[in-house]
């Protein structure tokens, strides 16, 4: 067998190889997905990681999930691979090629997939993902509402109270705050809300672990400081 014929046979094998064809099909957009992503529910109360690889599998490329992911999202156990883009979307599919989740890009570095029986799933670049929202148990405890100085001391409980959780105002609270009759609180996304008996909730965003700043800022800036 001549060297030329051997070279042609090897070349034909490479061309006909499914893995080789899939590997060649990975464009720049797909390459941008390579690496580790946060895989989460809409509220990010369930989170794990998905690592998109350029290893070819039938119908696309390999994706690996962390060990805890299948317990949070059972469909993950069936995922055999991923492909992107197809009609601008990213697909996770099973060994038979059936689509398990179809993600569309909602902003740079973030994808969402309304998934029947599961809810809305999100993918976002792990390096760029914001810290997850605080849970009530992370925030519960004694706090001081501070302005130019201490204005009021409150206690945030995880006990359910109406549409929130129980808030207790301690003796010595300033009249300007006491008149609002705060009795409940809750977490709303990245914000902490103090709920008055009537009127608009006071909203706070986290500055650091022990300080939350009231928004929008008033003439007298106000914050919550953990005791």
C-alpha positions as CSV (number, residue, x, y, z in Angstrom):
1,X,0.0,0.0,0.0
2,X,1.5,3.3,-1.0
3,X,2.1,6.2,1.4
4,X,-0.4,8.3,-0.6
5,X,-3.2,5.7,-0.2
6,X,-2.5,5.4,3.5
7,X,-2.7,9.1,3.9
8,X,-6.0,9.2,2.0
9,X,-7.5,6.5,4.2
10,X,-6.5,8.3,7.4
11,X,-7.9,11.5,6.1
12,X,-11.2,9.9,5.2
13,X,-11.5,8.3,8.7
14,X,-11.0,11.7,10.3
15,X,-13.6,13.3,8.0
16,X,-16.2,10.6,8.7
17,X,-15.5,10.5,12.5
18,X,-18.5,11.9,14.3
19,X,-16.4,13.2,17.2
20,X,-14.1,15.0,14.7
21,X,-17.0,16.5,12.9
22,X,-18.6,17.7,16.2
23,X,-15.3,19.1,17.4
24,X,-14.9,21.1,14.2
25,X,-18.4,22.4,14.6
26,X,-17.6,24.3,17.8
27,X,-17.7,27.9,16.9
28,X,-16.6,31.0,18.8
29,X,-20.0,31.4,20.5
30,X,-19.9,27.8,21.9
31,X,-16.2,28.3,22.9
32,X,-17.5,31.2,25.0
33,X,-19.5,28.8,27.1
34,X,-16.6,26.6,28.1
35,X,-15.8,26.6,31.8
36,X,-17.8,26.7,35.0
37,X,-21.3,28.2,35.3
38,X,-23.7,28.5,38.2
39,X,-26.8,26.4,37.6
40,X,-29.7,27.6,39.7
41,X,-33.4,28.1,40.4
42,X,-34.9,31.5,39.8
43,X,-34.6,32.5,43.4
44,X,-31.1,31.0,43.7
45,X,-32.2,29.0,46.7
46,X,-31.0,26.0,44.9
47,X,-27.5,26.3,43.3
48,X,-24.8,24.0,41.9
49,X,-22.2,24.2,39.2
50,X,-22.1,23.0,35.6
51,X,-18.8,22.8,33.7
52,X,-19.1,22.9,29.9
53,X,-16.3,21.0,28.1
54,X,-15.2,20.8,24.5
55,X,-15.1,16.9,24.7
56,X,-17.3,15.7,21.9
57,X,-20.3,13.4,22.6
58,X,-23.1,12.3,20.3
59,X,-25.1,15.4,19.3
60,X,-22.8,17.9,21.1
61,X,-20.3,18.3,23.8
62,X,-19.8,17.0,27.4
63,X,-21.1,18.9,30.5
64,X,-20.3,17.9,34.1
65,X,-22.3,18.9,37.1
66,X,-21.1,18.9,40.7
67,X,-22.0,15.9,43.0
68,X,-24.9,17.8,44.7
69,X,-26.6,19.0,41.5
70,X,-28.7,15.9,40.8
71,X,-30.2,16.0,44.3
72,X,-31.3,19.6,43.7
73,X,-32.4,19.2,40.1
74,X,-33.2,15.5,39.2
75,X,-33.2,16.2,35.5
76,X,-29.4,16.7,35.7
77,X,-28.9,12.9,36.2
78,X,-30.2,12.5,32.6
79,X,-28.1,15.1,30.9
80,X,-25.8,13.6,28.3
81,X,-24.5,16.8,26.7
82,X,-24.9,20.3,25.5
83,X,-25.0,22.2,22.2
84,X,-24.9,25.9,21.4
85,X,-26.0,27.9,19.6
86,X,-29.0,26.5,17.8
87,X,-31.5,29.2,16.9
88,X,-29.5,31.3,19.4
89,X,-30.4,28.9,22.3
90,X,-28.4,26.5,24.4
91,X,-29.7,23.0,24.8
92,X,-29.1,20.3,27.4
93,X,-30.1,16.9,26.1
94,X,-30.3,13.2,27.2
95,X,-28.6,10.2,25.7
96,X,-31.4,9.8,23.1
97,X,-31.1,13.4,22.0
98,X,-34.3,14.6,23.7
99,X,-34.1,18.2,24.9
100,X,-34.3,18.4,28.7
101,X,-33.8,22.2,29.0
102,X,-33.6,25.0,26.4
103,X,-31.8,28.2,27.6
104,X,-32.1,31.6,26.0
105,X,-29.7,34.4,26.8
106,X,-31.5,37.1,28.7
107,X,-28.4,39.3,29.2
108,X,-24.7,38.9,28.7
109,X,-23.5,35.9,30.7
110,X,-26.9,34.8,31.9
111,X,-29.4,32.3,30.4
112,X,-32.8,31.2,31.5
113,X,-34.9,28.1,30.7
114,X,-38.6,27.9,31.7
115,X,-38.8,24.1,32.2
116,X,-42.1,22.2,32.6
117,X,-42.3,20.5,36.0
118,X,-39.2,22.2,37.2
119,X,-39.7,26.0,37.0
120,X,-37.3,28.5,35.5
121,X,-33.7,27.4,35.5
122,X,-30.8,29.8,35.2
123,X,-27.2,29.6,34.0
124,X,-24.8,32.4,34.8
125,X,-21.1,32.7,34.6
126,X,-19.8,31.5,38.0
127,X,-17.0,34.2,38.1
128,X,-19.5,37.0,37.5
129,X,-22.4,35.7,39.6
130,X,-23.5,38.0,42.4
131,X,-23.5,36.6,46.0
132,X,-26.7,34.6,46.6
133,X,-29.6,36.3,48.4
134,X,-29.6,36.2,52.2
135,X,-31.8,33.6,53.9
136,X,-33.9,34.8,56.9
137,X,-31.8,32.8,59.3
138,X,-28.7,34.7,58.1
139,X,-30.3,38.0,59.0
140,X,-32.3,37.1,62.2
141,X,-31.1,38.6,65.4
142,X,-30.7,42.0,67.1
143,X,-30.1,45.2,65.1
144,X,-29.9,48.9,65.6
145,X,-31.6,51.4,63.3
146,X,-29.0,54.1,63.0
147,X,-29.0,57.6,61.6
148,X,-26.7,60.3,63.0
149,X,-26.7,57.9,66.0
150,X,-28.7,55.0,67.4
151,X,-32.4,55.6,66.8
152,X,-34.0,52.3,67.6
153,X,-33.2,48.7,68.6
154,X,-35.1,45.9,67.0
155,X,-35.1,42.1,67.0
156,X,-35.7,40.1,63.8
157,X,-37.2,36.7,64.3
158,X,-37.8,33.8,61.8
159,X,-41.2,33.2,63.3
160,X,-43.9,33.7,60.6
161,X,-46.1,36.8,61.2
162,X,-48.7,37.5,58.5
163,X,-46.9,38.1,55.1
164,X,-43.5,38.3,56.8
165,X,-41.7,37.4,59.9
166,X,-41.9,38.8,63.4
167,X,-40.2,42.1,64.2
168,X,-40.0,43.3,67.8
169,X,-39.3,47.0,68.6
170,X,-37.4,47.3,71.9
171,X,-38.1,50.1,74.5
172,X,-36.4,53.5,73.9
173,X,-37.1,53.7,70.2
174,X,-37.3,57.3,68.8
175,X,-40.8,58.6,68.2
176,X,-40.1,59.1,64.4
177,X,-39.6,55.3,64.1
178,X,-42.0,54.0,66.8
179,X,-45.0,55.7,65.1
180,X,-44.6,53.4,62.1
181,X,-45.4,50.4,64.3
182,X,-43.1,48.0,62.5
183,X,-44.1,44.5,63.4
184,X,-42.9,42.4,60.5
185,X,-40.0,42.0,58.1
186,X,-39.0,39.9,55.1
187,X,-36.3,39.3,52.5
188,X,-37.3,40.5,49.0
189,X,-34.6,39.4,46.5
190,X,-31.5,41.3,47.6
191,X,-33.4,43.7,49.8
192,X,-34.4,43.5,53.5
193,X,-37.9,45.1,54.2
194,X,-39.2,46.4,57.4
195,X,-43.0,46.4,57.2
196,X,-45.0,49.1,59.0
197,X,-48.6,48.7,60.3
198,X,-49.6,50.9,57.4
199,X,-47.8,52.5,54.5
200,X,-44.7,51.7,52.4
201,X,-42.1,49.3,53.6
202,X,-38.6,50.5,54.5
203,X,-36.1,48.9,52.1
204,X,-32.5,48.2,52.9
205,X,-29.6,46.8,50.8
206,X,-26.6,45.0,52.2
207,X,-23.3,47.0,52.5
208,X,-21.5,44.2,54.3
209,X,-22.3,41.3,56.6
210,X,-23.3,43.5,59.5
211,X,-24.7,46.7,57.8
212,X,-27.6,47.4,55.5
213,X,-28.3,50.8,54.0
214,X,-31.8,52.2,53.6
215,X,-32.8,53.0,50.0
216,X,-33.6,55.3,48.4
217,X,-31.4,57.5,50.6
218,X,-33.2,60.2,52.5
219,X,-32.0,63.6,53.7
220,X,-30.8,61.7,56.8
221,X,-29.1,58.5,55.7
222,X,-30.2,55.5,57.7
223,X,-28.8,52.0,58.2
224,X,-29.3,48.7,60.0
225,X,-26.3,47.7,62.1
226,X,-26.1,44.3,63.7
227,X,-25.6,44.4,67.5
